[in-house]
Amino acid sequence: MKNAPDWIARGVSRLRSKPTESVDKTAPRTTHERLQATLRRADEALSPRVLRRVLADLQAVIEPRTSELEGGRRAQVVADWYAQAKPLERYDLWLLMCEQFAPDATRFKSARQRYEAAAGTDEESQAEITLRRALVSPRTRLLQRFAVPPQGMRFLLDLRAELLLFLKDDKRLAALDAELEHLFSTWFDVAFLELQRLSWDSPASLIEKLIKYEAVHDIRSWADLKNRLDSDRRCYGFFHPRLPNEPLIFVEVALVSSISSSITPLLDEAAAPVDIARASTAIFYSISNTQTGLRGVSFGDSLIKNVVETLCAEFPRLRTFATLSPIPGFRPWLAKNAQAMLSLAGEKQRTELARAVNVASPEALQVPLLLVACDKAAELDAKSPVCQWLVQCAAHYLARELPGGKPADPVARFHLGNGARVERLNWAGDPSDKGQKQSYGLMVNYLYDLKRIDKHRSLLAQGRAAASKEMEGLCFKNQR
């Protein structure tokens, strides 16, 4: 029987797509019902007999008299079984964790009533302690024991990454997901993470992970990678002591003389390195999370702050800290909102757009025809009516579109949430196929003004995006 690390090595593809097996959602039985049954239904992976055995193994992990070390050893036995289990058999294990290890509702109700009755009295502190203990579910202790073995943290991260694929379709799994996220937010708190620089001299196994996890601009070759780790570049990652050779998140930085407007020169392998003694600007041009299982656990803002402090210590001349970022949500958003954006354009602008797409009048201008013209925007002059309209739409998307008080674009949500402001749009900033598919080649700079980070965060909390005067000037003048 192979162990959990063997499963991890061969399980990457399973974490990226749902297993081919599907779950029949027609009146599924709870694990309580299945444990009392004799026969297995056709849509159930584990028979009642095997389900009872797996439950016994899980219960043994948190048996009251069992030490942490022995509990961890028993958890490893379950992890070894899990490594060999089929996708739907793993699904049954998740359901057991959800339904058989929930908090004691009666105990919680009693503790809550005691706490409410003790409010304002000498017994309040003790009642609070009792309530806190009642909130700790057997599931919490179970997951803590799974983290004990050397590969335990890796096992739990991969388990959640796989679980997330099914969460939307089966709400019964929500409790397990929430418990894992809560534990990870504690275990992966920035206080327990270490910032490390990754360079060309780093171990080959670590450098290979940069290639594997790079999510913004694919690393095309070793020459490309070497360029990103050259003397005028820096790459930093956060590491956890239980995953010593696995960056949780990493950022790539270019040291330049001014805010970059295009990704092309930054990725040019033939370009000569910049004289870092003259560099005044640090451009964060790629930030990549590496662990799907840590979704919802945020430490990107801490990474940027730590990197800025590290860079300032090494390069006192640095004054400007900005990003050169993609706008991944812009194109799909515009496909749904082009008509609304067209209505915001003035009569003169609509006339110019109609003429640009060979339509007789603004009234005859149809959105599908305009979007077809946008597909060819890379071939047009940046000052053409179509390109100008696209830039205005992008400015609106980044500076005005905040559904639920949060930026619509995921990258904007990250940087604005960290206290940056939308600084500048860059036409043809990313001419690659990926750039065209995401945002018609547009890229954006987010500026980290260290003196105004808290102010920008406060602005976002009020449902407004921090934006430069240049960005404000690009927005449609007659926006409601």
ROSEGU-353469 format. One record per residue (C-alpha): residue number from 0; residue in three letters; x, y, z. Coordinates in steps of 0.2 Angstrom, whole numbers. Example, Ala and Ser with C-alpha at 12.3 -4.5 7.8 and 13.67 -1.06 7.14 Angstrom:
SITE    nr   rest      c1      c2      c3
SITE     0    Ala      62     -22      39
SITE     1    Ser      68      -5      36
% end
This chain:
SITE    nr   rest      c1      c2      c3
SITE     0    Met       0       0       0
SITE     1    Lys       7      17      -5
SITE     2    Asn       8      31       8
SITE     3    Ala       1      49       7
SITE     4    Pro      16      57      -1
SITE     5    Asp      15      44     -15
SITE     6    Trp      -3      50     -18
SITE     7    Ile       2      68     -17
SITE     8    Ala      14      66     -31
SITE     9    Arg       1      57     -43
SITE    10    Gly     -14      68     -37
SITE    11    Val     -10      85     -45
SITE    12    Ser     -22      82     -60
SITE    13    Arg     -36      76     -49
SITE    14    Leu     -35      93     -40
SITE    15    Arg     -37     103     -56
SITE    16    Ser     -53      94     -63
SITE    17    Lys     -67      85     -56
SITE    18    Pro     -66      66     -56
SITE    19    Thr     -75      57     -70
SITE    20    Glu     -86      49     -58
SITE    21    Ser    -102      58     -53
SITE    22    Val    -112      59     -37
SITE    23    Asp    -131      54     -39
SITE    24    Lys    -140      68     -29
SITE    25    Thr    -157      59     -30
SITE    26    Ala    -162      58     -11
SITE    27    Pro    -145      54      -4
SITE    28    Arg    -145      45      13
SITE    29    Thr    -136      53      27
SITE    30    Thr    -122      44      34
SITE    31    His    -132      41      50
SITE    32    Glu    -145      31      39
SITE    33    Arg    -131      22      30
SITE    34    Leu    -122      17      46
SITE    35    Gln    -139       8      52
SITE    36    Ala    -142       0      35
SITE    37    Thr    -137     -17      29
SITE    38    Leu    -136     -15      10
SITE    39    Arg    -127      -2       0
SITE    40    Arg    -137       8     -13
SITE    41    Ala    -131       9     -31
SITE    42    Asp    -126      27     -29
SITE    43    Glu    -116      25     -13
SITE    44    Ala     -97      21     -14
SITE    45    Leu     -94      13       2
SITE    46    Ser    -105      -1       9
SITE    47    Pro    -112       1      27
SITE    48    Arg    -100     -12      33
SITE    49    Val     -85      -2      26
SITE    50    Leu     -92      14      31
SITE    51    Arg     -93       8      49
SITE    52    Arg     -75       3      48
SITE    53    Val     -69      19      42
SITE    54    Leu     -79      28      55
SITE    55    Ala     -71      18      69
SITE    56    Asp     -54      22      62
SITE    57    Leu     -58      41      62
SITE    58    Gln     -65      39      80
SITE    59    Ala     -49      30      85
SITE    60    Val     -39      45      80
SITE    61    Ile     -47      57      93
SITE    62    Glu     -51      44     107
SITE    63    Pro     -49      53     123
SITE    64    Arg     -35      43     131
SITE    65    Thr     -25      43     115
SITE    66    Ser      -9      54     115
SITE    67    Glu      -6      67     101
SITE    68    Leu       8      56      94
SITE    69    Glu      -3      40      94
SITE    70    Gly     -17      50      87
SITE    71    Gly      -6      56      73
SITE    72    Arg       0      38      69
SITE    73    Arg     -19      33      68
SITE    74    Ala     -22      48      57
SITE    75    Gln      -8      42      45
SITE    76    Val     -17      25      43
SITE    77    Val     -33      34      37
SITE    78    Ala     -22      45      26
SITE    79    Asp     -14      29      18
SITE    80    Trp     -32      22      15
SITE    81    Tyr     -37      39       8
SITE    82    Ala     -22      38      -4
SITE    83    Gln     -29      22     -12
SITE    84    Ala     -47      27     -11
SITE    85    Lys     -58      31     -27
SITE    86    Pro     -65      48     -28
SITE    87    Leu     -82      44     -22
SITE    88    Glu     -75      34      -8
SITE    89    Arg     -65      49      -2
SITE    90    Tyr     -82      59      -4
SITE    91    Asp     -89      47       9
SITE    92    Leu     -75      51      21
SITE    93    Trp     -79      69      19
SITE    94    Leu     -97      66      23
SITE    95    Leu     -92      56      39
SITE    96    Met     -81      70      45
SITE    97    Cys     -96      82      42
SITE    98    Glu    -110      73      49
SITE    99    Gln    -102      62      63
SITE   100    Phe     -90      74      70
SITE   101    Ala    -101      90      72
SITE   102    Pro    -102     100      88
SITE   103    Asp    -114      93     102
SITE   104    Ala    -130     104      99
SITE   105    Thr    -137     101     117
SITE   106    Arg    -120     105     125
SITE   107    Phe    -118     121     115
SITE   108    Lys    -136     127     118
SITE   109    Ser    -134     124     137
SITE   110    Ala    -117     134     137
SITE   111    Arg    -125     148     127
SITE   112    Gln    -139     150     139
SITE   113    Arg    -127     150     154
SITE   114    Tyr    -117     163     145
SITE   115    Glu    -132     174     142
SITE   116    Ala    -138     172     160
SITE   117    Ala    -120     176     167
SITE   118    Ala    -118     192     157
SITE   119    Gly    -113     207     168
SITE   120    Thr    -110     195     183
SITE   121    Asp     -94     187     191
SITE   122    Glu     -98     171     182
SITE   123    Glu     -97     179     165
SITE   124    Ser     -78     174     162
SITE   125    Gln     -81     156     167
SITE   126    Ala     -97     155     156
SITE   127    Glu     -87     162     141
SITE   128    Ile     -74     148     143
SITE   129    Thr     -87     135     144
SITE   130    Leu     -95     142     128
SITE   131    Arg     -79     142     119
SITE   132    Arg     -76     124     124
SITE   133    Ala     -93     119     118
SITE   134    Leu     -89     127     101
SITE   135    Val     -74     116      98
SITE   136    Ser     -81     101      88
SITE   137    Pro     -74      84      87
SITE   138    Arg     -70      88      69
SITE   139    Thr     -58     101      75
SITE   140    Arg     -48      89      85
SITE   141    Leu     -49      76      71
SITE   142    Leu     -41      88      59
SITE   143    Gln     -28      94      71
SITE   144    Arg     -23      75      73
SITE   145    Phe     -21      74      54
SITE   146    Ala      -9      88      55
SITE   147    Val       3      79      66
SITE   148    Pro      12      67      54
SITE   149    Pro      26      74      44
SITE   150    Gln      16      75      28
SITE   151    Gly       0      79      38
SITE   152    Met      -1      97      32
SITE   153    Arg       1      93      14
SITE   154    Phe     -12      80      16
SITE   155    Leu     -25      92      23
SITE   156    Leu     -21     105      10
SITE   157    Asp     -23      93      -4
SITE   158    Leu     -39      86       4
SITE   159    Arg     -47     103       4
SITE   160    Ala     -41     107     -14
SITE   161    Glu     -51      92     -20
SITE   162    Leu     -66      96      -8
SITE   163    Leu     -68     113     -16
SITE   164    Leu     -72     105     -32
SITE   165    Phe     -88      98     -25
SITE   166    Leu     -93     112     -12
SITE   167    Lys    -105     121     -24
SITE   168    Asp    -115     105     -28
SITE   169    Asp    -116      98     -10
SITE   170    Lys    -119     110       4
SITE   171    Arg    -117      96      17
SITE   172    Leu     -98      98      14
SITE   173    Ala     -98     117      19
SITE   174    Ala     -95     113      38
SITE   175    Leu     -79     103      34
SITE   176    Asp     -73     117      22
SITE   177    Ala     -76     131      34
SITE   178    Glu     -67     121      48
SITE   179    Leu     -52     118      37
SITE   180    Glu     -51     137      32
SITE   181    His     -52     142      50
SITE   182    Leu     -38     131      55
SITE   183    Phe     -27     136      40
SITE   184    Ser     -30     154      44
SITE   185    Thr     -22     151      61
SITE   186    Trp      -9     138      56
SITE   187    Phe      -3     149      41
SITE   188    Asp      -4     166      50
SITE   189    Val      10     178      44
SITE   190    Ala      18     177      61
SITE   191    Phe      22     158      57
SITE   192    Leu      28     162      39
SITE   193    Glu      46     166      33
SITE   194    Leu      50     177      19
SITE   195    Gln      64     170       8
SITE   196    Arg      72     176      -8
SITE   197    Leu      72     164     -22
SITE   198    Ser      87     166     -34
SITE   199    Trp      96     157     -48
SITE   200    Asp     107     149     -34
SITE   201    Ser      92     142     -25
SITE   202    Pro      90     123     -26
SITE   203    Ala      84     117     -43
SITE   204    Ser      68     108     -35
SITE   205    Leu      63     125     -28
SITE   206    Ile      66     134     -45
SITE   207    Glu      56     121     -54
SITE   208    Lys      41     126     -42
SITE   209    Leu      42     144     -49
SITE   210    Ile      39     137     -66
SITE   211    Lys      25     125     -60
SITE   212    Tyr      15     138     -51
SITE   213    Glu      18     154     -61
SITE   214    Ala       0     160     -64
SITE   215    Val       2     177     -72
SITE   216    His      15     176     -86
SITE   217    Asp      20     158     -90
SITE   218    Ile      38     154     -89
SITE   219    Arg      43     148    -107
SITE   220    Ser      61     142    -104
SITE   221    Trp      75     141     -92
SITE   222    Ala      82     157    -101
SITE   223    Asp      66     166     -97
SITE   224    Leu      67     160     -79
SITE   225    Lys      85     166     -78
SITE   226    Asn      80     183     -84
SITE   227    Arg      67     184     -70
SITE   228    Leu      80     180     -57
SITE   229    Asp      94     192     -65
SITE   230    Ser     103     205     -55
SITE   231    Asp      90     219     -58
SITE   232    Arg      76     207     -52
SITE   233    Arg      70     200     -36
SITE   234    Cys      59     185     -31
SITE   235    Tyr      52     182     -14
SITE   236    Gly      41     169      -7
SITE   237    Phe      32     165      10
SITE   238    Phe      36     148      17
SITE   239    His      29     138      31
SITE   240    Pro      40     127      42
SITE   241    Arg      29     112      39
SITE   242    Leu      31     114      20
SITE   243    Pro      49     120      19
SITE   244    Asn      52     118       1
SITE   245    Glu      35     124      -5
SITE   246    Pro      32     143      -8
SITE   247    Leu      14     147      -2
SITE   248    Ile      14     163     -13
SITE   249    Phe      28     172     -22
SITE   250    Val      30     189     -30
SITE   251    Glu      42     194     -45
SITE   252    Val      49     211     -44
SITE   253    Ala      58     222     -57
SITE   254    Leu      69     236     -52
SITE   255    Val      68     250     -65
SITE   256    Ser      69     269     -67
SITE   257    Ser      50     272     -69
SITE   258    Ile      33     264     -68
SITE   259    Ser      32     251     -82
SITE   260    Ser      19     252     -95
SITE   261    Ser      22     236    -105
SITE   262    Ile      26     218     -99
SITE   263    Thr      36     215    -115
SITE   264    Pro      52     223    -110
SITE   265    Leu      51     215     -93
SITE   266    Leu      50     198    -101
SITE   267    Asp      63     201    -114
SITE   268    Glu      77     188    -111
SITE   269    Ala      89     198    -122
SITE   270    Ala      87     214    -113
SITE   271    Ala     102     220    -103
SITE   272    Pro     100     221     -84
SITE   273    Val      96     238     -77
SITE   274    Asp     109     247     -66
SITE   275    Ile     101     243     -49
SITE   276    Ala     111     258     -42
SITE   277    Arg     100     270     -52
SITE   278    Ala      84     261     -49
SITE   279    Ser      70     271     -41
SITE   280    Thr      55     260     -44
SITE   281    Ala      50     243     -39
SITE   282    Ile      37     235     -51
SITE   283    Phe      28     220     -44
SITE   284    Tyr      23     211     -61
SITE   285    Ser      18     194     -55
SITE   286    Ile      10     187     -39
SITE   287    Ser       5     169     -39
SITE   288    Asn      -3     159     -25
SITE   289    Thr       3     141     -26
SITE   290    Gln     -10     131     -14
SITE   291    Thr     -28     129     -20
SITE   292    Gly     -31     122      -2
SITE   293    Leu     -28     139       5
SITE   294    Arg     -42     148      -4
SITE   295    Gly     -49     161       7
SITE   296    Val     -33     162      18
SITE   297    Ser     -25     179      14
SITE   298    Phe      -7     184      16
SITE   299    Gly      -3     193       0
SITE   300    Asp      -4     210       8
SITE   301    Ser       8     204      21
SITE   302    Leu      20     198       8
SITE   303    Ile      20     215      -1
SITE   304    Lys      23     224      15
SITE   305    Asn      37     213      19
SITE   306    Val      45     214       2
SITE   307    Val      44     233       2
SITE   308    Glu      53     233      19
SITE   309    Thr      66     221      12
SITE   310    Leu      69     231      -4
SITE   311    Cys      70     248       5
SITE   312    Ala      84     241      17
SITE   313    Glu      93     234       1
SITE   314    Phe      90     249     -10
SITE   315    Pro      88     266      -1
SITE   316    Arg      85     275     -17
SITE   317    Leu      68     266     -21
SITE   318    Arg      54     278     -19
SITE   319    Thr      40     271     -30
SITE   320    Phe      31     254     -28
SITE   321    Ala      19     249     -41
SITE   322    Thr      12     234     -50
SITE   323    Leu      10     230     -69
SITE   324    Ser      -5     220     -68
SITE   325    Pro     -17     210     -79
SITE   326    Ile     -36     214     -79
SITE   327    Pro     -42     196     -81
SITE   328    Gly     -61     200     -78
SITE   329    Phe     -62     214     -90
SITE   330    Arg     -67     206    -107
SITE   331    Pro     -80     194    -100
SITE   332    Trp     -87     209     -90
SITE   333    Leu     -88     220    -105
SITE   334    Ala     -97     206    -115
SITE   335    Lys    -111     207    -103
SITE   336    Asn    -111     226    -100
SITE   337    Ala    -106     234    -117
SITE   338    Gln    -124     240    -120
SITE   339    Ala    -123     250    -103
SITE   340    Met    -106     256    -107
SITE   341    Leu    -112     262    -124
SITE   342    Ser    -126     272    -117
SITE   343    Leu    -114     281    -106
SITE   344    Ala    -105     288    -121
SITE   345    Gly    -109     305    -127
SITE   346    Glu    -118     308    -144
SITE   347    Lys    -102     314    -152
SITE   348    Gln     -93     298    -146
SITE   349    Arg    -107     287    -152
SITE   350    Thr    -106     295    -169
SITE   351    Glu     -87     292    -170
SITE   352    Leu     -89     274    -165
SITE   353    Ala    -103     272    -178
SITE   354    Arg     -92     279    -192
SITE   355    Ala     -77     268    -186
SITE   356    Val     -87     252    -188
SITE   357    Asn     -95     258    -205
SITE   358    Val    -112     261    -198
SITE   359    Ala    -123     275    -205
SITE   360    Ser    -129     282    -188
SITE   361    Pro    -127     281    -170
SITE   362    Glu    -144     273    -169
SITE   363    Ala    -139     259    -180
SITE   364    Leu    -124     255    -170
SITE   365    Gln    -126     238    -162
SITE   366    Val    -116     230    -148
SITE   367    Pro    -111     214    -157
SITE   368    Leu    -104     224    -171
SITE   369    Leu     -94     235    -159
SITE   370    Leu     -87     220    -150
SITE   371    Val     -81     213    -166
SITE   372    Ala     -72     229    -169
SITE   373    Cys     -64     227    -152
SITE   374    Asp     -57     210    -156
SITE   375    Lys     -46     219    -169
SITE   376    Ala     -42     233    -157
SITE   377    Ala     -23     228    -157
SITE   378    Glu     -22     232    -176
SITE   379    Leu     -29     250    -173
SITE   380    Asp     -21     266    -168
SITE   381    Ala     -22     269    -149
SITE   382    Lys     -32     285    -152
SITE   383    Ser     -45     277    -163
SITE   384    Pro     -63     279    -157
SITE   385    Val     -64     260    -153
SITE   386    Cys     -48     260    -143
SITE   387    Gln     -53     276    -134
SITE   388    Trp     -70     268    -129
SITE   389    Leu     -62     252    -123
SITE   390    Val     -50     262    -112
SITE   391    Gln     -65     271    -105
SITE   392    Cys     -74     255    -102
SITE   393    Ala     -59     248     -93
SITE   394    Ala     -57     264     -82
SITE   395    His     -76     262     -77
SITE   396    Tyr     -73     243     -73
SITE   397    Leu     -58     247     -62
SITE   398    Ala     -64     263     -54
SITE   399    Arg     -83     262     -53
SITE   400    Glu     -88     244     -54
SITE   401    Leu     -89     238     -36
SITE   402    Pro    -103     225     -34
SITE   403    Gly    -107     223     -15
SITE   404    Gly     -94     236     -11
SITE   405    Lys     -79     226     -18
SITE   406    Pro     -70     228     -35
SITE   407    Ala     -77     217     -49
SITE   408    Asp     -60     212     -55
SITE   409    Pro     -51     199     -44
SITE   410    Val     -34     207     -46
SITE   411    Ala     -41     224     -42
SITE   412    Arg     -50     217     -27
SITE   413    Phe     -33     210     -21
SITE   414    His     -23     226     -23
SITE   415    Leu     -36     239     -18
SITE   416    Gly     -40     228      -3
SITE   417    Asn     -21     230       1
SITE   418    Gly     -22     249       1
SITE   419    Ala     -16     252     -17
SITE   420    Arg     -24     264     -29
SITE   421    Val     -28     262     -48
SITE   422    Glu     -15     273     -55
SITE   423    Arg     -14     271     -74
SITE   424    Leu     -21     261     -89
SITE   425    Asn      -8     255    -102
SITE   426    Trp     -14     252    -120
SITE   427    Ala      -6     236    -128
SITE   428    Gly       3     232    -111
SITE   429    Asp       1     214    -114
SITE   430    Pro       1     209    -133
SITE   431    Ser       1     191    -130
SITE   432    Asp     -14     180    -134
SITE   433    Lys     -18     178    -115
SITE   434    Gly     -18     197    -114
SITE   435    Gln     -30     199    -128
SITE   436    Lys     -42     186    -121
SITE   437    Gln     -42     194    -104
SITE   438    Ser     -42     212    -108
SITE   439    Tyr     -39     216    -126
SITE   440    Gly     -21     219    -121
SITE   441    Leu     -24     232    -108
SITE   442    Met     -14     232     -92
SITE   443    Val     -15     242     -76
SITE   444    Asn      -3     250     -64
SITE   445    Tyr      -8     249     -45
SITE   446    Leu       2     261     -35
SITE   447    Tyr       7     257     -17
SITE   448    Asp       9     275      -9
SITE   449    Leu      15     269       8
SITE   450    Lys       8     285      17
SITE   451    Arg      -9     283      10
SITE   452    Ile     -12     264      12
SITE   453    Asp     -24     266      27
SITE   454    Lys     -33     280      18
SITE   455    His     -36     270       3
SITE   456    Arg     -42     255      13
SITE   457    Ser     -54     266      22
SITE   458    Leu     -61     272       5
SITE   459    Leu     -64     255      -1
SITE   460    Ala     -73     251      15
SITE   461    Gln     -85     265      10
SITE   462    Gly     -88     257      -6
SITE   463    Arg     -76     268     -17
SITE   464    Ala     -61     263     -26
SITE   465    Ala     -45     274     -24
SITE   466    Ala     -40     280     -41
SITE   467    Ser     -28     293     -48
SITE   468    Lys     -34     309     -56
SITE   469    Glu     -29     301     -73
SITE   470    Met     -40     287     -70
SITE   471    Glu     -54     298     -64
SITE   472    Gly     -52     308     -80
SITE   473    Leu     -54     292     -91
SITE   474    Cys     -71     288     -84
SITE   475    Phe     -87     292     -94
SITE   476    Lys     -92     310     -90
SITE   477    Asn    -110     306     -88
SITE   478    Gln    -109     291     -76
SITE   479    Arg    -124     291     -64
% end
